[in-house]
Amino acid sequence: MIYDPPTTVGLSILTDHCRLSTWAWLWIGAGLIAAGSAFLQIGRDWAGFAAAFAPPSVWALAYAAAAATGIYSRGGFVAVWYLTIVGIIMWAATVPEYSVPPAPRPRKGKAP
C-alpha cells in the first residue's frame, strides 16, 4: 500500500495492536484538532497542543522500545528525531501569547 513505510520493523510494537492505517488516523485526527485549535482564543488552545504532542510521543516510545529490546537497532535514532519534535511542541506551548488590541475607531464628525 502507498502509506506503508518500506519496513515496519520499528513499529512492530504498534502494529501488533492495530494496523498502520489505524495509527495513521491518529496523526490525521491530531492534525485536525491542532489546526482547529489554532483559531481559538489565547489560553483555549491547549487541546491543540495536547493533540500535536500525542502522535510523535507514541512513535518515539515505540521506536525507543524497539531499540531497547533489540527489535530495531536504529530505533534509538528515530526515537530521538520524534523526541525533537515533541520538544519543539513543548517549547511552543510555553511561549507566551499576546492579544493584539483592536485598531482605534475614527471619531464621529471628524474627517480623517
C-alpha distance (Angstrom), angle and dihedral (degrees) to the residues before:
residue distance angle dihedral
M1 . . .
I2 3.75 . .
Y3 3.82 96.6 .
D4 3.82 95.2 51.8
P5 3.80 114.1 102.4
P6 3.81 116.5 -128.5
T7 3.79 89.7 -96.6
T8 3.78 130.4 11.2
V9 3.79 95.6 -165.6
G10 3.80 93.1 115.9
L11 3.78 91.3 48.9
S12 3.79 95.6 50.6
I13 3.80 90.3 111.5
L14 3.80 88.4 60.1
T15 3.79 98.6 36.6
D16 3.81 90.3 52.8
H17 3.81 87.4 67.2
C18 3.83 102.7 35.3
R19 3.77 139.4 1.8
L20 3.78 116.4 -92.0
S21 3.80 90.2 -113.6
T22 3.81 88.7 59.9
W23 3.80 90.5 52.6
A24 3.80 88.2 49.1
W25 3.79 88.0 62.3
L26 3.81 87.8 58.6
W27 3.80 88.4 60.4
I28 3.81 92.9 44.4
G29 3.80 93.7 47.6
A30 3.79 92.3 46.3
G31 3.79 90.7 49.6
L32 3.80 91.9 51.2
I33 3.81 92.2 48.9
A34 3.81 91.5 47.4
A35 3.80 92.5 47.6
G36 3.80 91.8 47.9
S37 3.80 91.7 48.1
A38 3.79 91.0 55.3
F39 3.80 88.8 74.9
L40 3.80 95.9 52.0
Q41 3.78 124.5 101.3
I42 3.77 120.0 -86.7
G43 3.78 110.7 -77.3
R44 3.80 94.4 22.2
D45 3.81 95.9 78.3
W46 3.81 95.9 82.7
A47 3.83 91.8 110.7
G48 3.79 89.8 59.6
F49 3.78 92.1 54.4
A50 3.81 91.3 46.2
A51 3.80 90.7 49.8
A52 3.81 92.1 47.6
F53 3.81 90.0 48.1
A54 3.83 96.2 53.1
P55 3.84 106.7 66.3
P56 3.82 99.1 46.3
S57 3.81 89.7 44.2
V58 3.80 91.2 53.9
W59 3.80 91.2 47.1
A60 3.81 92.3 47.3
L61 3.80 91.1 51.4
A62 3.81 91.9 47.4
Y63 3.80 93.9 50.6
A64 3.82 92.8 42.7
A65 3.80 90.1 51.5
A66 3.81 90.5 47.3
A67 3.81 89.8 52.2
A68 3.81 93.5 45.2
T69 3.81 93.2 50.6
G70 3.81 93.5 44.0
I71 3.81 94.8 -116.5
Y72 3.79 92.2 119.9
S73 3.79 115.6 15.8
R74 3.82 94.4 -166.5
G75 3.81 91.4 51.1
G76 3.78 92.2 99.0
F77 3.80 91.7 64.7
V78 3.79 91.9 48.2
A79 3.81 90.3 47.3
V80 3.81 90.1 53.7
W81 3.81 89.2 51.2
Y82 3.82 92.0 53.5
L83 3.81 91.2 43.3
T84 3.81 87.7 55.4
I85 3.80 88.4 57.3
V86 3.82 89.6 47.8
G87 3.81 89.4 51.2
I88 3.79 92.0 51.8
I89 3.81 90.8 50.3
M90 3.80 90.9 48.9
W91 3.81 90.4 49.5
A92 3.82 92.0 48.5
A93 3.80 90.3 50.6
T94 3.81 90.7 57.5
V95 3.80 98.5 46.9
P96 3.80 108.0 108.3
E97 3.76 116.0 -115.6
Y98 3.76 123.8 -149.0
S99 3.75 126.6 -158.9
V100 3.75 117.0 -130.2
P101 3.80 113.9 -125.4
P102 3.80 115.9 -120.6
A103 3.79 117.9 -96.9
P104 3.82 113.9 -94.9
R105 3.78 114.7 -99.1
P106 3.81 118.9 -127.6
R107 3.79 115.4 -105.4
K108 3.77 119.0 -106.1
G109 3.77 116.5 -102.4
K110 3.79 96.9 18.2
A111 3.74 121.9 102.2
P112 3.80 115.7 -140.5
